[in-house]
Amino acid sequence: MTTKTTARQLLQTVADTVVGFVQATNPDSSAALIPPTPTVKKTDFILALLRQPNGAVLADLMAATGWQAHSVRSAISGIKKKFGAALVIEKVDGRGRVYRLAGEV
C-alpha cells in the first residue's frame, strides 16, 4: 500500500527543513522566520535567507528551494527587479560567494 504525498505535505516538509536549517546555521539570528503555510513561496525562503546578517551562499539557497544554481540566480535577479533590493555579493574566505540584502525588503 502506498500513500500519496500531497502538495501541502511537501510544502510543510520544505518549510520545516528551511526553518531548521536557518536555526541550525544561525541560532542567534534575530531574523524573523516565515511561518510554514501553504501560501509560502520558495522565493520567500530565499528572501528569509538573504535577510540574515551573514547572508547565504548559493548552496544554502539551492538546498532551501531544491532548485538548481541557475534557477536560484534567476530568482535573485527577479527579487532585485521586483523589490528594487540592494543585493550585496561578496567573496568570503572559506564560504565562497555570499549573497545578502543590504536594505529592508
Beta strands, then each sheet from edge to edge (+ up, - down):
strand 1: 56-57
strand 2: 87-92
strand 3: 96-101
sheet 1: 1+ 3- 2+
end
